[in-house]
Amino acid sequence: MRIVSPTHRVKKARRGLSLAEVMISLAISAMLLTAVAAAFTASSDAIEINDQFFRASQAARVSMTQILTEIRRANAVQAPLPTGPQTGLKSLSLWTHDAKDRTYSYDVAAQKLKLITNDVLTDPDYTLASNCTAATFDFDTFADGAGVRHVSRVAVTITVRVDKNTIRLTGSAAPRREQTWQ
């Protein structure tokens, strides 16, 4: 029997990674990091679009509520002259309960719903909602015994679009001060 001392053991040389192995591992790591970066970018883009859509639709909802409330409380709502169909009009003029002359108008080119205060000519037009692809005001009118036309109902439709997301808001209100009860 032969006794081998620890100093006589054959030492195996420690080997590192070869250049080819290092290059392959770097290529795999780069592909994985590229995929993670693309997923992160797509996710952040989707979050940004959803945030823009939420803000635009919320502004349209608030505008719709304001318009319908002012129609209900208005002293007078100006209906267009009956020269043709009264559907799909782009503006609504009214006298508010506190005697302010206001016009709600849809700017097709800018895709914005605006509030115009007609009694103060020096102030700017206020943008109520952006990203509106459509906004219409439809009027129902009736004539009283003296032949005076009154607005019995105003229907409002606002369509908001951001990227592929679209929402259409509709509502109607009757000016209470112009109602006659028999």
FENHU-V206314 format. One record per residue. PSI is psi as a letter, one per 40 degrees, with the letter a starting at -180 (* if undefined). D_LAST is the distance of its C-alpha to the last C-alpha in Angstrom with 1 decimal. Layout:
psi: (PSI:PSI)
d_last: (D_LAST:D_LAST)
This chain:
psi: (h:h:h:h:i:d:e:e:i:h:h:h:h:h:i:a:i:i:d:d:d:d:d:d:d:d:d:d:d:d:d:d:d:d:d:d:d:d:d:d:d:d:d:d:d:d:d:d:d:d:d:d:d:d:d:d:d:d:d:d:d:d:d:d:d:d:d:d:d:d:d:d:e:i:d:i:h:h:i:i:i:g:e:a:i:f:i:f:i:e:i:h:h:i:h:i:d:f:f:h:h:i:h:h:i:h:h:d:d:e:f:i:h:i:h:h:h:d:e:h:e:e:i:i:h:h:h:d:h:i:f:h:e:i:h:i:h:h:h:h:i:i:h:a:d:e:e:h:h:i:h:d:i:h:h:h:h:h:h:h:h:h:b:e:h:i:i:h:h:i:i:i:i:h:h:d:e:e:i:h:h:*)
d_last: (126.3:125.4:123.5:121.1:120.3:116.8:118.3:119.4:116.0:114.9:112.1:109.3:107.9:104.3:102.3:99.0:96.5:97.7:96.1:94.5:92.9:91.5:90.1:88.4:86.9:85.6:84.1:82.3:81.1:79.8:77.9:76.3:75.3:73.9:71.8:70.5:69.7:67.8:65.8:65.1:64.0:61.7:60.2:59.6:58.1:55.7:54.7:54.2:51.9:49.9:49.6:48.4:45.9:44.6:44.3:42.6:40.0:39.3:38.8:36.3:34.4:34.3:33.2:30.4:29.1:29.3:27.6:24.6:24.3:24.5:21.8:19.4:20.4:20.9:19.8:20.0:21.3:23.4:23.1:26.2:26.3:25.8:29.5:29.9:28.8:26.8:28.4:31.2:30.9:33.2:31.2:28.0:27.4:25.0:24.8:24.9:23.3:26.7:26.9:29.3:29.6:30.3:31.0:31.7:34.2:36.4:40.0:41.4:45.1:45.0:42.7:40.8:37.2:37.1:35.1:35.6:34.8:34.5:34.6:38.1:40.3:43.4:42.3:42.8:40.3:39.7:40.4:37.9:39.3:42.4:43.6:40.3:41.1:37.6:34.3:31.3:27.8:25.5:22.2:19.1:17.4:14.9:15.0:12.4:13.1:16.1:17.5:17.3:17.4:15.7:17.0:14.7:17.8:21.5:24.1:27.4:30.7:34.0:37.3:40.3:43.8:47.1:50.1:49.3:46.3:42.8:39.4:36.0:33.0:29.5:26.1:22.6:20.0:16.6:16.5:14.2:14.2:13.0:9.9:6.5:3.8:0.0)
